[in-house]
Amino acid sequence: MDRIKVSKVEDVTLWRQGTRFQGTLHLTSHHLIFSYTQPSPIEDSDNKPRKREIWITYPMIGFCTFRPAPPASHQPPSIRLRCRDFTFIAFHFLSENSARDVYDTIKSLSCRLGRLERLYAFHFKPHPPEKDINGWELYDARKEFARLGISEENPDVGWRISEINKDFQYSQTYPSLLVVPSSISDNVLNYAGRYRSRARIPALSYLHSVNSCSITRSSQPLVGVRNNRSAQDEKLVAAIFSSSRTDVESLDSSGSTPHPGVTSPNNSSVHLQTSSMESSFVDAEALEDAAIARANEESKSRQRVYGAQQSNLIVDARPTVNAFAMQVAGAGSENMDNYKFATKAYLGIDNIHVMRDSLTKVIETLKDSDLTPLPPNRELLAKSGWLKHISNMLDGASLIARQVGIHHSHVLIHCSDGWDRTSQLSALSQLMLDPYYRTIDGFIILVEKDWLSFGHMFRHRSGFMGSDKWFDVENERISGNRLSTNGNGTTGGGSNALENALASARAFLKKNDSKEDLVGPDGEMRPYDSPTQKPNTTPGKDVTDIVITKVKETSPVFHQFLDATYQLLYQHPTRFEFNERFLRRLFYHLYSCQYGTFLYDNEKQRREARVHEKTRSVWGYFLSRKQEFINEQYERTIDDNVRGQERLLFPRLHETRWWAELFGRTDAEMNGPTASRDDLGSLVLTGVETANMSAGDTPKNLARLSEDNAALSAGYANLRAGSSTPNSRSRSPAMARMDDLHSRNHSRSRSPAIQKVGMEMELQ
């Protein structure tokens, strides 16, 4: 193959965690293979050396540095690799020419393939028993929704399966089958789709088997500065929030029909026993519940249900300034004046760039793991903010699970386009609610449904095709170039949050003809430019045409979900059928590209690429060796009256810890003695809003601080004109005014009480 300059190099020294191994390096079309001889343990009777091999697929390489050897250095030429599975190794060579040929070959096979079908998945041939298992057949959307009680044979549950997207003409990033309220026709869905970014309408992900309350998910509404609204979207959300009401319950005691979205109490048999669960709640969770409950008391147009417990909830996962900026750009968040039957909660979970930078800081503490066995700097690990992000994610999912499982409420989740933070929150909350998803088969179904089917952009976020920015030659560095970007193409440090969000809004408003450029600088995804416009496509163009990795679109979104799942498994070791190794191997195969499961961004792309025919599913790997992933402590019994066996489980946020095994370190190195968890941050709930009140950080409060709309209008005009990104040295008066509004919002509304409970100042 012309991409391979050298296929074999003898007398190569490998360094890993300060230990050296002498061997031979092989370069094949899809793997880098290092073979070496390991001395046999003394207790072995034959005492013969053992041959060992280290295999690395090229997409697993996250960063590669070539260090030539000037004659005066008296050092051998070397190549250092940082792999996505946090393996750090260095190769030392006898010849600089050989080292450079190896570097050029690795680079060519990592980031210059151009087509997904050149990846290993399209050439991998499994051996029995894996060969005999077809993992593609495991997930069937109709079967999973039938398990939840929704099928054509059971039409009275309030939900139906719509085929409006069977050919992906309605929404190219959504699954072909959508579950919507029975009272909503496809005609209503057609109009409602025009109001949601990329036509990702509120659609069902989960229906609780005990109380028939739902978790639905969507993208952001296209509200804009003119407060656009859609009667069809409002009707759809109202129908979702009233879906658990039966015909008999549709009249209140006075004989009138309750407000849309209000659910009458079911019989007492559906109320879960919560006494044994309450002790697992930390104070933060109780305060979040109190904030939402008090917000509902302030809503005069809403009837009380379930003994004043139910509060149907819209969850916007984004930081407030992001939602505010998206409104300036033509999108935004629901105007609660039009959704009087619900409460909205803002969670303040950061975007893909913040998460990528956080992981980069973690990697910085581990980057010398090839040459030294020293443990990582625990102080630098804490400063990365990684555990805070994991804790916030768990807190947000816990809030959703409590609303559904304890307060008998419906929850609609969205962020921007609803495939990153939305997938995290939806899947984690279902893990907490449903014991089925805590089995191996159930977890596979959960990943298929909430990540693969609902269109998480695995290819964009994972960067399978590599990038030139991930390759470096030491003596060719330019000061302030790659060193300032942490090797990932993004600069370190953060600028003003509102400026970042407004820069994102500017990117939204620029005409975009590239199917690759899907995000603005703030990580918020671009909505449709018009209600009827379809995404730009070229007739006859195949999804396997030339593709590249855009570094700014990569982010450890699925990694964080697996990390959060690990936290639940560690805290509740008897409640999961699978073990920690199951999660670790799933993380590995996310990047190995050995299987076709994660190669594409949505169901439509997978179907067009015929990935089911041309590649193997990763689930065959796990099911063929299932016994390796069984948790020996697993307790299958479910009994809400017995502590430790309840249907629901919740995280203990103060126990969030480093997943040491994933990072290739010992627990003592990453976690050490029990320490203060102040680095985990405060409550994830940052704002609550109804039609009649707004507390904490909400776009409504941010806008209210303006004495007039001049700043907003001027800022919006500047964005339309495509002005340059504001910075600390040159900023338009309008941008400076909006920045001042953000500062005043925090100084006025973020009192110590609000910092403690998220909302308490306005709610007391």
Stockholm file with secondary structure:
# STOCKHOLM 1.0

chainA/1-764         MDRIKVSKVEDVTLWRQGTRFQGTLHLTSHHLIFSYTQPSPIEDSDNKPRKREIWITYPMIGFCTFRPAPPASHQPPSIRLRCRDFTFIAFHFLSENSARDVYDTIKSLSCRLGRLERLYAFHFKPHPPEKDINGWELYDARKEFARLGISEENPDVGWRISEINKDFQYSQTYPSLLVVPSSISDNVLNYAGRYRSRARIPALSYLHSVNSCSITRSSQPLVGVRNNRSAQDEKLVAAIFSSSRTDVESLDSSGSTPHPGVTSPNNSSVHLQTSSMESSFVDAEALEDAAIARANEESKSRQRVYGAQQSNLIVDARPTVNAFAMQVAGAGSENMDNYKFATKAYLGIDNIHVMRDSLTKVIETLKDSDLTPLPPNRELLAKSGWLKHISNMLDGASLIARQVGIHHSHVLIHCSDGWDRTSQLSALSQLMLDPYYRTIDGFIILVEKDWLSFGHMFRHRSGFMGSDKWFDVENERISGNRLSTNGNGTTGGGSNALENALASARAFLKKNDSKEDLVGPDGEMRPYDSPTQKPNTTPGKDVTDIVITKVKETSPVFHQFLDATYQLLYQHPTRFEFNERFLRRLFYHLYSCQYGTFLYDNEKQRREARVHEKTRSVWGYFLSRKQEFINEQYERTIDDNVRGQERLLFPRLHETRWWAELFGRTDAEMNGPTASRDDLGSLVLTGVETANMSAGDTPKNLARLSEDNAALSAGYANLRAGSSTPNSRSRSPAMARMDDLHSRNHSRSRSPAIQKVGMEMELQ
#=GR chainA/1-764 SS CTTCSCSEEEEEEEEETTEEEEEEEEECSSEEEEEEEECCCTTCSSCCCEEEEEEEEGGGEEEEEEECCCGGGCCCCEEEEEETTSCEEEEECSCHHHHHHHHHHHHHHHHCCCSGGGSGGGTCCCCTTGGGCCGGGSCCHHHHHHHTTCBTTBGGGSEEEECTTTTSSSCTTSCSCEEEETTCCHHHHHHHGGGBGGGCCCEEEEECTTTCCEEEECCCBCCTTTTCCCHHHHHHHHHHHTTTCCTGGGSCTTSCCCCTTCCCCCCGGGSCCCHHHHTTCCHHHHHHHHHHHHHHHHCTTCCCCTTTTCCCEEEECSCHHHHHHHHHTTCCCCCGGGCTTCEEEECCCCCHHHHHHHHHHHHHHHTTTTTCCCCCCHHHHHHTCHHHHHHHHHHHHHHHHHHHHTSCCCEEEESSSSSSHHHHHHHHHHHHHCGGGGSHHHHHHHHIIIIIITTCCHHHHHTTTCCGGGEEEGGGCCTTSGGGGTTTTSCSSCCCHHHHHHHHHHHHHSCCCCSSCCBCTTSCBCCCSSTTCCCCCCTTCCTTSSCCCCGGGCCCHHHHHHHHHHHHHHHSTTSCSBCHHHHHHHHHHHHHCCSSTTSSSSHHHHHHTTHHHHSCCHHHHHHHTGGGGBCTTCCCCCCTTSTTCCSCCCCCGGGCCCCTTTTTCCHHHHTCSCCCCGGGCSCSCCEEECSSCEEESCHHHHHHTSSSSHHHHHHHHHHHHTCCCCCSSSCCHHHHHHHHHHHHHHHHHCCHHHHHHSSHHHHC
#=GC SS_cons         CTTCSCSEEEEEEEEETTEEEEEEEEECSSEEEEEEEECCCTTCSSCCCEEEEEEEEGGGEEEEEEECCCGGGCCCCEEEEEETTSCEEEEECSCHHHHHHHHHHHHHHHHCCCSGGGSGGGTCCCCTTGGGCCGGGSCCHHHHHHHTTCBTTBGGGSEEEECTTTTSSSCTTSCSCEEEETTCCHHHHHHHGGGBGGGCCCEEEEECTTTCCEEEECCCBCCTTTTCCCHHHHHHHHHHHTTTCCTGGGSCTTSCCCCTTCCCCCCGGGSCCCHHHHTTCCHHHHHHHHHHHHHHHHCTTCCCCTTTTCCCEEEECSCHHHHHHHHHTTCCCCCGGGCTTCEEEECCCCCHHHHHHHHHHHHHHHTTTTTCCCCCCHHHHHHTCHHHHHHHHHHHHHHHHHHHHTSCCCEEEESSSSSSHHHHHHHHHHHHHCGGGGSHHHHHHHHIIIIIITTCCHHHHHTTTCCGGGEEEGGGCCTTSGGGGTTTTSCSSCCCHHHHHHHHHHHHHSCCCCSSCCBCTTSCBCCCSSTTCCCCCCTTCCTTSSCCCCGGGCCCHHHHHHHHHHHHHHHSTTSCSBCHHHHHHHHHHHHHCCSSTTSSSSHHHHHHTTHHHHSCCHHHHHHHTGGGGBCTTCCCCCCTTSTTCCSCCCCCGGGCCCCTTTTTCCHHHHTCSCCCCGGGCSCSCCEEECSSCEEESCHHHHHHTSSSSHHHHHHHHHHHHTCCCCCSSSCCHHHHHHHHHHHHHHHHHCCHHHHHHSSHHHHC
//
